[in-house]
């Protein structure tokens, strides 16, 4: 959405530069690896129209890897799985470049929708977006580990009246399974397309997870079991992409190979 993006960037520029009308900063924007040249050009045009002096783009998994402190400029292989709101980015990096990348249009929002659909089909209960997100955060899990129940309030589809049901971790695991399966198959595909020398590095280093989706309970255990590799969650997964973008903006000479302009 060109107009909304432009207004949002203008708002951030004003916020940082305390309403100075002469602020025309350098801007670095994060983009999903799967975005097309047309989409990237639109993002860049929005930022220029908002008053940027120069606009560069960095791919999301690279920013996530930098923010998580991975040695992407070294000759070793690093793999990052960034589960955001709208997209899941999977990338294998080495020597400052992306060796293989995959962008899936399933991530946190798809998990929320899966929980909403599950509640409708299994319990005839209609719930809203904020309720499904709360379920995901409070009791959502990739691998059920206990029998605790959780009360969910919503609207009964048959009678139209408010109703409360109790769900377990087993329920959320079942609801989220199709989404997690899709992410796992994309991870396996990435591993199959990784050169053998870099695969050897991944056995030692493991996979690094970033993004809000990596906060889902036991998601690291599930991915580790499915891939046979160690899985680590970054220290501050929610902020990794922002921190990495900031580092790349502060050190353009170090990260010049991963910054692009359209």
C-alpha positions in Angstrom: 0.0 0.0 0.0 2.0 2.9 -1.4 0.2 5.8 0.3 0.1 4.2 3.8 3.8 3.1 3.5 4.8 6.7 2.6 2.8 8.2 5.5 4.3 5.7 7.9 7.9 6.5 6.8 7.1 10.2 7.0 5.9 9.7 10.6 9.1 7.8 11.6 11.3 10.5 10.0 9.4 13.2 12.0 9.6 11.2 15.2 13.4 10.7 14.9 14.2 14.2 13.6 11.8 16.0 16.0 9.7 17.6 13.3 12.7 19.2 11.4 11.5 20.0 7.9 15.0 19.7 6.5 15.6 16.1 7.6 16.4 14.0 4.5 18.0 10.9 6.0 19.6 7.8 4.5 17.1 5.0 4.9 17.7 1.2 4.9 14.6 -0.9 4.6 14.2 -4.6 5.1 12.4 -6.7 2.4 11.4 -10.3 2.2 13.7 -12.4 0.0 10.6 -13.4 -2.1 9.7 -9.8 -3.0 9.7 -9.0 -6.7 11.8 -6.2 -8.3 8.5 -4.3 -8.8 7.6 -4.6 -5.1 11.2 -3.5 -4.1 11.0 -0.5 -6.5 7.6 0.5 -5.0 9.1 0.3 -1.4 12.1 2.5 -2.5 9.8 5.0 -4.3 7.7 5.3 -1.1 10.7 6.1 1.0 12.1 8.6 -1.5 8.6 10.3 -1.7 8.6 10.4 2.1 11.8 12.6 2.1 14.7 10.1 2.1 18.0 11.2 0.7 19.1 7.7 -0.3 17.2 4.4 0.0 18.9 1.0 0.2 17.3 -2.4 0.8 18.5 -5.4 2.8 17.0 -8.8 2.7 15.2 -9.9 5.9 17.1 -13.1 6.7 20.5 -11.2 6.3 19.3 -8.5 8.7 18.0 -11.2 11.1 21.4 -13.0 10.9 23.3 -9.8 11.6 21.0 -9.0 14.5 21.4 -12.5 16.0 25.2 -12.1 15.8 25.9 -14.8 13.2 29.3 -14.6 11.4 27.8 -14.1 7.9 31.0 -12.5 6.5 33.1 -15.5 7.3 33.7 -18.6 5.1 31.5 -20.7 7.4 27.8 -21.5 6.7 25.0 -20.0 8.8 21.3 -20.8 8.5 18.6 -18.5 9.8 14.8 -19.2 10.0 13.0 -15.9 10.5 9.3 -16.4 11.3 7.6 -13.0 11.2 4.0 -12.0 10.9 3.3 -12.4 7.2 6.3 -14.3 5.9 8.8 -17.0 7.0 12.3 -16.4 5.6 14.8 -19.3 5.4 18.3 -18.5 4.3 21.8 -20.1 4.2 24.6 -17.6 4.2 28.3 -17.5 3.8 31.0 -14.9 2.9 28.5 -12.1 3.2 26.1 -13.4 0.6 23.0 -15.6 0.5 23.7 -19.1 -0.8 20.1 -20.3 -0.8 16.9 -18.5 0.3 13.2 -19.3 0.5 10.3 -17.1 1.4 7.1 -18.6 2.6 3.8 -16.7 2.9 3.0 -18.6 6.1 4.0 -17.3 9.5 2.5 -15.8 12.7 -0.7 -14.5 11.0 -1.3 -17.9 9.4 -0.9 -19.6 12.9 -3.6 -17.2 14.2 -5.9 -18.1 11.4 -5.2 -21.8 11.9 -6.3 -21.5 15.5 -9.4 -19.6 14.6 -10.4 -22.2 12.0 -9.7 -25.1 14.4 -11.9 -23.5 17.1 -14.7 -23.1 14.5 -14.5 -26.7 13.2 -13.9 -28.5 16.5 -15.8 -26.5 19.0 -18.3 -24.5 16.9 -16.8 -21.4 18.5 -16.2 -18.1 16.7 -13.2 -16.2 18.0 -11.5 -12.9 17.0 -7.9 -12.2 15.9 -6.8 -11.0 19.3 -8.2 -14.1 21.0 -6.4 -16.4 18.6 -3.1 -14.6 19.1 -3.6 -14.8 22.9 -4.2 -18.6 22.6 -1.0 -18.9 20.5 1.1 -16.9 23.1 -0.4 -18.5 26.2 -0.9 -22.1 25.4 0.2 -22.6 21.8 2.9 -25.2 21.3 4.6 -27.2 18.6 4.9 -30.3 20.8 2.4 -30.8 23.7 4.1 -31.4 27.0 1.3 -31.1 29.6 -2.4 -31.5 30.1 -3.2 -28.0 31.3 -6.4 -26.5 30.0 -7.1 -23.0 28.9 -10.5 -21.2 28.8 -11.5 -19.6 25.5 -14.5 -17.3 25.2 -16.3 -16.7 22.0 -19.6 -16.9 20.2 -21.4 -20.2 19.6 -21.9 -20.7 15.9 -25.2 -22.6 16.4 -27.0 -20.5 19.0 -25.2 -17.2 18.4 -24.8 -16.7 22.1 -21.5 -16.3 24.1 -19.9 -19.5 25.1 -16.7 -20.7 26.9 -14.8 -23.9 26.1 -11.6 -25.4 27.6 -8.8 -26.4 25.2 -5.5 -28.1 25.8 -1.9 -27.9 24.4 -2.9 -31.0 22.3 -5.5 -28.9 20.6 -3.2 -26.0 19.7 -0.5 -28.5 18.5 -3.0 -30.1 16.2 -4.2 -26.7 14.9 -0.7 -25.4 14.2 0.6 -28.7 12.7 -0.1 -27.9 9.0 1.7 -24.6 9.3 4.7 -26.1 11.1 4.8 -29.0 8.5 5.0 -26.4 5.7 7.9 -24.6 7.4 9.7 -27.9 8.2 9.5 -29.0 4.5 10.9 -25.7 3.4 13.8 -26.1 5.9 14.5 -29.6 4.6 14.5 -28.2 1.0 17.0 -25.5 2.0 19.2 -28.2 3.6 19.1 -30.3 0.5 20.1 -27.3 -1.6 23.0 -26.3 0.7 26.6 -27.1 -0.7 28.2 -30.1 1.3 31.0 -27.9 2.8 28.4 -25.6 4.3 26.2 -28.5 5.5 29.1 -29.7 7.6 29.2 -26.2 9.3 25.5 -26.4 10.1 26.0 -29.7 11.9 28.2 -27.8 14.4 26.5 -24.4 14.4 23.0 -25.6 14.0 20.0 -23.4 12.8 19.3 -20.0 14.3 15.6 -18.9 14.8 14.5 -15.3 14.9 11.2 -13.4 14.7 8.1 -13.5 16.9 7.1 -17.0 15.6 10.2 -18.5 17.1 8.7 -17.7 20.6 6.1 -20.5 20.1 6.6 -23.1 22.8 8.8 -26.1 21.8 9.2 -25.0 18.2 12.9 -25.4 18.5 12.5 -29.0 19.8 10.1 -29.8 16.9 12.5 -28.4 14.2 15.5 -30.1 15.9 13.8 -33.5 15.9 12.6 -33.1 12.3 16.0 -32.0 10.9 18.4 -33.8 13.3 20.3 -30.6 13.8 20.7 -28.3 16.9 18.3 -25.4 16.8 19.0 -22.2 18.7 16.6 -19.3 19.3 18.3 -15.9 19.1 18.6 -13.8 22.3 16.0 -11.2 21.3 14.2 -12.8 18.5 11.5 -10.1 18.1 14.1 -7.3 17.5 16.8 -9.2 15.6 15.7 -7.9 12.2 15.6 -4.3 13.4 18.9 -4.6 15.3 20.6 -6.1 12.2 19.2 -3.4 9.9 20.6 -0.8 12.3 24.0 -2.4 12.3 24.1 -2.6 8.5 23.1 1.1 8.3 25.9 2.1 10.7 28.5 0.1 8.9 27.8 0.4 5.2 31.4 -0.5 4.2 31.3 -3.8 6.0 27.8 -4.8 4.6 28.0 -3.1 1.2 27.7 -6.6 -0.6 24.3 -7.2 1.0 22.7 -3.8 0.4 20.9 -3.1 -2.8 19.3 -0.2 -4.7 16.6 -0.2 -7.4 
